[in-house]
């Protein structure tokens, strides 16, 4: 399947990248062209056209790399990234500053045995359509209203009632500044929700809009649990990093439902994927099958298998202009108990010493217990595959430098009528312009923080503070013992 995909896309990818290189030359660009890859690193054009299947779903990887970089810089190395846009939401677990990698990925219905950042995608976004099914239940479906006709509020002929329409009706979004000044018609949002959701359910418009948010949040929270609790991770040990155009609006409620006690909203959530592309390391990987019982494996066998992988990665790094002394190496083994159909990846010592087999077995037992809450140190273990990773950090790390703001006073605020619950109805809440918030400024919800690329909602009983890097850190009250 992998070779088939390569053969299918190679002509198109090669032609596109050649044209792009020529355009950059005509523009006298003096920087090398690097392409994002599925495993979270970038590579030069010559390397990418050699195996273009490595770019499948690479856009999702860039967002995770951006979240991992921002989180680690601010001291939050265990994170869950949540990229919510118009049509979908992408969720990934980040552990100790690194995105989790899987070699059991897929594209549509086709399995792809290539390393890629482990991202779960759900059909839930700002343009997701709400509807009442034949049984009278409110649902938010994976189908999107799209961008051309769009949600009812766009005024482009679309009549579909979406999550964005609900956000406008509830007062969460500012119709005067939404989407860079797009002419928004809240009355059309209200009418669409009234006709298709509120009337069929016997609710008023605000109750119907709150119901739409409740449903879409429940769908996304389930995905947060899937990447954390169901993999043996306590979500209270992680920080949620919502980004994309809609992520920071929903992040607080999602954290509540998934028992995540902290939310980090980066300075530029709407373009964090672009920043991740800039921050991605130059990286190349090699993968080799090694289906051998651990009792029969030897360190020399592993060294002999890894050596040609290292040679190939070294060749590709050199082709991208990276000196050998600037390259770091990491090695991984996929392992499982004999008889299992699934495997786990563990890191093995980069020195590849004589103790690496015993160390890998011990690391596998620990990883298995963490993922599945049980392990059996007496059971036979086998290797499945070996992976080598060569990387050089990005030269653009200055993007993460501290961005302290000056000013000690209270930022000027406006107010907007917002509905957070059916009981309280619409209440006035303060609205802050994010660019005016100084480092250390504290906000107790409910409140709204607006900027050009997104809106951050600080819900009732949530407390937020601007850290030294310009991130908004939100403390979310989480009851112990709830979701976990």
ABEGO torsion letter per residue (X at the ends): XAAAAAAAAAAAAAAAAAAAAAAAAAAGBABBBBBBBAAGBBBBAAAAAABAAAABGAAAAAAAAAAAAAAAAAGBABBBBBBBBAABBBBBBBBGGBBBBBABBBBEABBBBBBBBBBBBBBBBAABBBBBBAAGBBBBBABBAEAAAEBAAAGAGBABBBAAAAAAAAGABBAAABGGGBBBBAAAAAAAAAAAAAAAAGBBAAAAAAAAAAAAAAAAAAAAAAABAAAGBBAAABBBBBBEAAAAAAAAAAAAAAGBABBBBBABAAAAAAAAAAABBBBBBBBBBBBBBAAABBAAAAAAAAAAAAAAAAAAAAAAGBBAAABBBBBBBBBBBBGBABBBBBBBBAAGBAAAAAAAAAAAAAAAAAAAGBBBAABBBBBABBBBBBBBBBAAAAAABBBBBBEABBBBBBBBBBBABAAAEBBBBBBBBAAABBBGBBBBOBBBBBBAABBBBBBBGBBBBBBAAGBBBBBBBBBBGBAX
